[in-house]
Amino acid sequence: MNRNATIVAPQPEAVEAGASVLERGGNAIDAALACAFTQGVVDPQMSGIGGFGSMHVYMPKRGIHEILEFYALAPIAATPDMWLDKLIGQSRDGFGFLLEGNISEIGYLACCTPGSLKGYEAALKDYGTWDWADLIRPAIRYAEEGFMVRPHMHWYWTKDQSGDGQANTLDKLRFSETGRRVYFHEDGSLRQVGDILRNPDMGRTLERIAKSGSSDIFYHGEIAQQIADDFARNGGLIGLEDLAQYGVSKAAPVWGSYRGRRIASSPPPGSGMPMIELLHILENFDIGSMRHGSTEYVRTLFEAMKRMTIDKDTNMGDPAYVDVPVEKLLSKDYAAMLADQIKRGERANVERLDLSQRDTTHISVVDKEGNAVALTHSLGSPSGAITDGLGFMYNGLMARFDPRPGKAASIAPRKRRASSAAPTIVFEGDDPSIVIGAPGGSYIAPTVAQSIVNIVDYDMSIEAAVAAPRLVGVSNSIDICNRIRRSVSDELAADGYDVVRSPQTFAFAALHGIRIDGGRSAGAADPQRDGMAISVE
């Protein structure tokens, strides 16, 4: 039992929706779902019913601890070599593959079969207590009445990604007639921070789903027909069979430990496994004796992150299609061997074909009954495609599959693309002490691991742990935030490392976590985004 409940997420409107559910007697799952539906409206390029995700659920009184998986599926019509002749390269962070004309990033060919709505319904049925329509009502209100464009949303819309060969979000917002109407003024100018954004089509779609009482209208009914007809008209691959055959799955969490704390996170195709592998490597070093952000600290974490990344790139895929060596990669002996390489001064090499902020969001919730939820859901990246009259944008996840046949992440019909999400619960003894996760693509696993290091090795509060300066090492460059000292980056550069300094004060993924201590919970939202935490007594 906890003495209070807490919810944290990157969007204030969504956090309020979830907190209201907690105040009215709903449990952590109910609150997470109200928050998730609202996120799809007030941060529509980060998540929504055109997307996918996974929910880490812990309900001690019911003996439930599992991962509800509602990942997007490659269309039935997809084939392993469909884009091999169009392959140009890979993004520097390894998150996506670049094709001629960006055809896997923007438009109808970019979309995988969405799973979020089916996942939300399954979560409510199996774990929740609330009414389906009540959970959706705040999202409908924001779609109809509007909400203010927030700073991070606008930053994401206008970020120039063309240097990496990727399609810009601005072009995706312009792709559909709905997008041009919703995200731009009548004169063609983009809506600015503080402008009111309304999406009545999305509101009507959510109202139809609420009144129908389930997700069947989306996967088998009239909305399914609208989706299939639109994809057929525009050369997309998703059809009625893709929607009708979609189903969620459940899995046991993967487990590891860090300095005596047990850690549970998402199994493949989620990225809890590489996150735990990273912690297992770092456990072989006296991290707490290093000054946080020092040259020794950055070098040690970077080399550990590269080794984690190499294993992830080599092995991660849908376990239904590829053999992922979970036991080996999470072995403490294997982690010690990798740590010994680092101690000997060996430098790992991350191979990329050529050459991040990514398009996801997260919710952490705990309630007074001791239930805990970590929910990471996403569009992968927005495709720009919006069916006329439906209002929501589809995911752009096809760009995350490897166009080369025979790889762990290769394209296959109805295959789940490996997800970077790592919704995580850390236990002290038998009780959760940290509930945490982040959006941020390839940066999620190293970022979540750093938050755990901050709390365990440096005894930081949840606020300090979430806001502390970070680095990521998912390529052969050390990416550092702008608060890591220049003297440190100078020393690393003098030692032959390629150091890339972000202009952002708070960079790399976006932690949103809760720490529970003495039966009281406190949450923290990453200052990089616009979110907040609310505690309910």
Residue pairs with C-beta under 8 A, 6 or more apart in sequence:
1 368
1 369
1 370
1 519
2 366
2 367
2 368
2 369
2 370
2 516
2 519
2 520
2 521
3 368
3 519
3 520
3 537
4 368
4 520
4 521
4 535
4 536
4 537
5 22
5 28
5 31
5 365
5 366
5 367
5 368
5 521
5 535
5 536
6 364
6 365
6 366
6 514
6 521
6 522
6 523
6 533
6 534
6 535
6 536
7 15
7 18
7 19
7 22
7 31
7 32
7 35
7 363
7 364
7 365
7 523
7 533
7 534
7 536
8 15
8 363
8 364
8 365
8 512
8 513
8 514
8 523
8 524
8 525
8 531
8 532
8 533
8 534
9 15
9 18
9 35
9 39
9 361
9 362
9 363
9 364
9 512
9 525
9 531
10 39
10 43
10 46
10 152
10 361
10 362
10 439
10 510
10 512
10 525
10 526
10 529
10 530
10 531
11 38
11 39
11 42
11 43
11 150
11 361
11 530
11 531
12 530
12 531
12 532
13 38
13 42
13 138
13 142
13 147
14 35
14 36
14 38
14 39
14 42
14 43
14 363
15 35
15 525
15 531
15 532
15 533
15 534
16 138
16 534
17 34
17 35
17 37
17 38
17 138
17 139
18 31
18 32
18 34
18 35
18 38
18 363
18 365
18 534
19 31
19 534
19 536
20 34
20 138
21 30
21 31
21 34
21 130
21 135
22 28
22 30
22 31
22 365
22 367
22 536
23 536
26 34
26 128
26 129
26 130
27 127
27 128
27 129
27 367
27 369
27 371
28 365
28 366
28 367
28 369
28 371
28 372
28 373
29 55
29 57
29 59
29 123
29 124
29 127
29 128
29 129
29 365
29 371
29 373
30 124
30 128
30 129
30 130
30 135
31 365
31 367
31 373
32 55
32 123
32 363
32 365
32 373
32 375
33 120
33 123
33 124
33 128
33 130
33 135
34 130
34 134
34 135
34 138
34 139
35 363
35 365
36 47
36 53
36 116
36 120
36 363
36 375
36 377
37 120
37 135
37 136
37 138
37 139
37 206
38 138
38 139
38 142
39 46
39 47
39 48
39 361
39 363
39 377
40 47
40 48
40 49
40 51
40 116
40 139
40 392
41 48
41 139
41 142
41 143
41 147
41 199
41 202
41 203
41 206
42 142
42 147
43 153
43 361
44 199
44 202
44 382
44 392
44 393
45 153
45 156
45 157
45 169
45 172
45 173
45 359
45 379
45 382
45 393
46 156
46 359
46 360
46 361
46 378
46 379
46 439
47 53
47 116
47 360
47 361
47 377
47 378
47 379
48 116
48 379
48 392
48 393
49 114
49 116
49 117
49 205
49 206
49 209
49 218
49 392
50 111
50 114
50 116
50 379
50 392
50 393
50 394
50 395
51 72
51 114
51 115
51 116
51 377
51 378
51 379
51 380
51 395
52 70
52 71
52 72
52 112
52 114
52 115
52 116
52 119
52 377
52 378
52 380
52 395
52 397
52 419
53 70
53 71
53 115
53 116
53 119
53 375
53 376
53 377
53 378
53 421
54 67
54 68
54 69
54 70
54 71
54 119
54 266
54 270
54 375
54 376
54 377
54 419
54 421
54 423
55 67
55 68
55 70
55 119
55 123
55 373
55 374
55 375
55 423
56 67
56 253
56 264
56 265
56 266
56 372
56 373
56 374
56 375
56 423
56 424
56 425
56 437
57 64
57 65
57 66
57 67
57 68
57 123
57 127
57 371
57 372
57 373
58 64
58 65
58 264
58 371
58 372
58 373
58 425
58 432
59 65
59 127
59 369
59 370
59 371
60 370
60 371
61 369
61 370
61 371
64 127
65 252
65 253
65 264
66 250
66 251
66 252
66 253
67 250
67 251
67 252
67 253
67 266
67 267
67 270
67 423
68 119
68 122
68 123
68 126
68 248
68 250
69 119
69 248
69 249
69 250
69 251
69 266
69 270
69 416
70 115
70 116
70 118
70 119
70 120
70 122
70 248
71 115
71 269
71 416
71 417
71 419
72 112
72 113
72 114
72 115
72 380
72 395
72 397
72 416
72 417
73 112
73 113
73 115
73 242
73 246
73 414
73 415
73 416
74 112
74 113
74 398
74 401
74 411
74 412
74 413
74 414
74 415
74 416
74 417
75 111
75 112
75 113
75 236
75 237
75 238
75 239
75 242
75 413
75 414
76 237
76 239
76 241
76 242
76 245
76 413
76 414
77 237
77 239
77 413
78 237
78 398
78 411
78 412
78 413
78 415
79 411
79 412
79 413
80 405
80 406
80 410
80 411
80 412
81 403
81 405
82 403
82 411
83 99
83 103
83 104
83 403
83 411
84 403
84 404
84 405
86 99
86 100
86 101
86 103
86 403
87 97
87 98
87 99
87 353
87 403
87 404
88 98
88 99
88 100
88 165
88 354
89 97
89 98
89 165
89 352
89 353
89 354
89 355
90 96
90 97
90 98
90 352
90 353
90 354
90 355
91 97
91 98
91 164
91 165
91 166
91 355
91 356
92 164
92 352
92 355
92 356
92 475
92 477
93 356
93 441
93 442
93 443
93 472
93 474
93 475
94 309
94 313
94 350
94 352
94 442
94 474
94 475
95 356
95 358
95 400
95 420
95 441
95 442
96 105
96 166
96 381
96 399
96 400
97 104
97 353
97 399
97 400
97 401
97 402
97 403
98 164
98 165
98 166
98 354
98 355
99 105
99 399
99 403
102 166
102 167
103 109
103 110
104 110
104 396
104 398
104 399
104 401
104 403
105 166
105 167
105 381
105 383
105 396
105 399
106 167
106 171
106 172
106 175
106 383
106 384
106 396
107 175
107 234
107 236
107 383
107 384
107 385
108 230
108 231
108 234
108 235
108 236
108 237
108 238
108 383
108 385
108 394
109 235
109 236
109 237
109 398
110 383
110 384
110 385
110 394
110 395
110 396
110 397
110 398
110 399
111 231
111 236
111 237
111 238
111 383
111 385
111 394
111 395
111 396
111 397
111 398
112 238
112 380
112 395
112 397
112 398
112 417
113 238
113 242
113 243
113 246
113 414
114 394
114 395
115 246
115 248
116 377
117 209
117 215
117 218
117 219
118 215
118 218
118 219
118 246
118 247
118 248
119 248
119 377
120 135
120 215
121 132
121 214
121 215
122 248
124 130
124 132
124 135
128 135
132 210
132 213
132 214
133 210
133 211
133 213
136 206
136 209
136 210
137 210
139 206
140 203
140 206
140 207
140 210
143 198
143 199
143 200
143 202
143 203
143 206
143 391
144 198
144 200
144 203
145 198
146 196
146 197
146 198
147 196
147 197
148 193
148 194
148 195
148 196
148 197
149 191
149 192
149 193
149 194
149 195
149 196
149 197
150 193
150 530
151 193
151 530
152 528
152 529
152 530
153 530
154 190
154 191
154 192
154 193
156 169
156 357
156 359
157 169
157 170
157 173
157 183
157 190
158 169
158 170
158 190
159 168
159 169
159 357
160 168
161 167
161 168
161 169
162 168
164 355
165 355
167 384
169 382
170 190
171 384
172 179
172 382
172 383
172 384
172 393
172 396
173 179
173 180
173 183
173 184
173 190
173 384
174 180
174 183
174 184
174 384
175 383
175 384
175 385
175 386
176 384
176 385
176 386
176 388
176 393
177 388
178 201
178 386
178 388
178 391
179 384
179 386
179 393
180 188
182 197
182 198
182 199
182 391
183 190
183 191
183 197
184 190
184 191
185 191
191 197
199 391
200 391
201 389
201 390
201 391
202 390
202 391
202 392
203 391
204 389
204 391
205 223
205 389
205 390
205 391
205 392
208 217
208 222
208 223
209 215
209 217
209 218
209 223
212 221
217 223
217 224
218 224
218 227
218 243
219 243
219 244
219 246
220 243
220 244
223 390
224 240
224 243
224 244
225 240
226 387
226 389
226 390
227 238
227 243
227 387
227 390
228 238
228 239
228 240
228 243
230 236
230 387
230 388
231 237
231 238
231 239
232 239
234 385
236 385
242 414
245 414
251 266
251 267
252 267
253 264
253 265
253 266
253 267
253 272
253 425
254 264
254 265
254 266
254 267
254 272
254 273
254 276
254 326
254 330
255 262
255 263
255 264
255 276
255 330
256 262
256 263
256 265
256 276
256 277
256 279
256 280
256 330
257 263
258 279
258 280
258 282
258 283
258 426
258 452
258 453
258 456
259 283
259 456
259 457
261 426
261 427
261 428
261 433
261 452
261 456
262 426
262 427
263 276
263 279
263 424
263 425
263 426
263 427
263 452
264 272
264 424
264 425
264 426
264 427
265 271
265 272
265 273
265 275
265 276
265 422
265 423
265 424
265 425
265 448
266 272
266 273
266 419
266 421
266 422
266 423
266 424
267 273
267 319
267 326
268 316
268 317
268 318
268 319
268 324
268 326
268 418
269 316
269 317
269 318
269 319
269 416
269 417
269 418
269 419
270 418
270 419
270 421
270 422
270 423
271 312
271 316
271 418
271 419
271 420
271 421
271 422
271 444
271 445
272 422
272 423
272 424
273 316
273 324
273 326
273 329
273 330
274 308
274 309
274 311
274 312
274 316
274 329
274 422
274 445
275 308
275 422
275 424
275 444
275 445
275 446
275 448
275 449
276 330
277 308
277 311
277 329
277 330
277 335
278 304
278 305
278 308
278 445
278 446
278 449
279 449
279 452
279 453
280 330
280 331
280 332
280 334
280 335
281 304
281 307
281 308
281 335
281 338
281 339
281 342
282 300
282 301
282 304
282 339
282 449
282 453
283 332
283 335
284 335
284 336
284 339
284 340
284 343
285 300
285 339
285 342
287 297
287 300
287 453
287 457
288 457
288 458
290 296
290 297
290 300
291 297
292 454
292 458
292 468
292 469
293 469
293 483
293 484
293 485
293 488
294 488
295 488
295 491
295 492
298 471
298 478
298 480
298 484
298 488
298 492
299 492
299 495
299 497
300 342
301 446
301 450
301 471
301 473
302 471
302 473
302 478
302 497
303 341
303 342
303 347
303 348
303 473
304 338
304 339
304 342
304 473
305 446
305 471
305 472
305 473
305 474
306 347
306 348
306 349
306 350
306 473
306 474
306 476
307 338
307 341
307 342
307 348
308 445
308 446
309 350
309 442
309 473
309 474
309 475
310 348
310 349
310 350
310 351
311 329
312 418
312 445
313 350
313 351
314 408
315 322
315 324
315 325
315 329
315 408
316 324
316 408
316 409
316 418
317 324
317 407
317 408
317 409
317 410
317 415
317 418
318 412
318 415
318 416
318 417
318 418
320 415
320 416
321 412
321 415
322 408
324 408
328 334
341 348
349 476
350 474
350 475
350 476
352 475
356 440
356 441
356 442
356 443
357 440
357 441
358 378
358 380
358 381
358 420
358 439
358 440
358 441
358 442
358 443
359 378
359 379
359 380
359 381
359 382
359 396
359 439
359 441
360 376
360 377
360 378
360 379
360 380
360 420
360 421
360 439
360 440
360 441
360 444
361 376
361 377
361 378
361 439
362 374
362 375
362 376
362 377
362 423
362 437
362 438
362 439
362 510
362 512
363 373
363 374
363 375
363 437
363 512
364 373
364 374
364 375
364 435
364 436
364 437
364 512
364 513
364 514
364 523
365 372
365 373
365 375
365 435
365 514
366 372
366 373
366 432
366 435
366 514
366 516
366 521
370 431
370 432
372 425
372 432
372 435
372 514
373 435
374 423
374 424
374 425
374 435
374 436
374 437
375 423
375 437
376 419
376 421
376 422
376 423
376 437
376 438
376 439
376 444
378 395
378 419
378 421
378 439
379 393
379 394
379 395
379 396
379 397
380 395
380 396
380 397
380 399
380 400
380 417
381 395
381 396
381 397
381 399
382 393
382 394
382 395
382 396
383 393
383 394
383 395
383 396
384 393
384 396
385 393
385 394
386 392
386 393
386 394
397 417
398 411
400 409
400 417
400 418
401 409
401 410
401 411
401 415
401 417
402 408
402 409
402 410
402 411
403 410
403 411
404 410
405 411
408 418
409 417
409 418
420 440
420 441
420 442
420 443
420 444
420 445
421 437
421 444
422 437
422 438
422 444
422 445
422 448
423 437
424 434
424 435
424 436
424 437
424 448
424 452
425 432
425 434
425 435
425 436
426 432
426 433
426 434
426 435
426 436
426 452
426 455
427 433
431 516
432 516
433 515
433 516
433 517
434 451
434 452
434 455
434 462
434 513
434 514
434 515
434 516
435 513
435 514
435 516
436 448
436 451
436 452
436 511
436 512
436 513
436 514
437 444
437 448
437 511
437 512
437 513
438 444
438 447
438 448
438 509
438 510
438 511
438 512
438 526
439 509
439 510
440 447
440 508
440 509
440 510
441 509
442 472
442 474
443 472
443 474
443 508
443 509
444 509
446 470
446 471
446 472
446 473
446 474
446 508
446 509
447 470
447 472
447 508
447 509
447 510
447 511
448 509
448 511
450 468
450 470
450 471
451 465
451 466
451 511
451 513
454 460
454 464
454 465
454 468
455 462
455 465
455 515
458 465
458 468
460 468
461 515
461 522
461 524
462 513
462 514
462 515
462 522
462 523
462 524
463 522
463 524
465 511
465 513
465 515
465 524
466 511
466 512
466 513
466 524
466 525
466 526
466 527
467 506
467 524
467 526
467 527
469 480
469 481
469 483
469 484
470 480
470 481
470 507
470 508
470 509
471 478
471 479
471 480
471 481
471 484
471 508
472 479
472 508
472 509
473 479
476 498
477 498
477 499
477 500
478 492
478 497
478 498
478 499
478 500
479 500
479 502
479 507
479 508
480 488
480 489
480 499
480 500
480 501
480 502
481 501
481 502
481 504
481 505
481 506
481 507
481 508
482 501
482 502
482 503
482 504
482 505
482 507
483 505
484 501
489 499
489 501
492 499
493 499
502 508
504 528
505 527
505 528
506 526
506 527
506 528
507 528
509 526
510 526
510 528
510 529
510 531
511 524
511 526
512 523
512 524
512 525
512 526
512 531
512 533
513 523
513 524
514 521
514 522
514 523
514 524
514 533
515 521
515 522
515 523
515 524
521 535
522 533
522 535
523 533
523 534
523 535
524 533
525 531
525 532
525 533
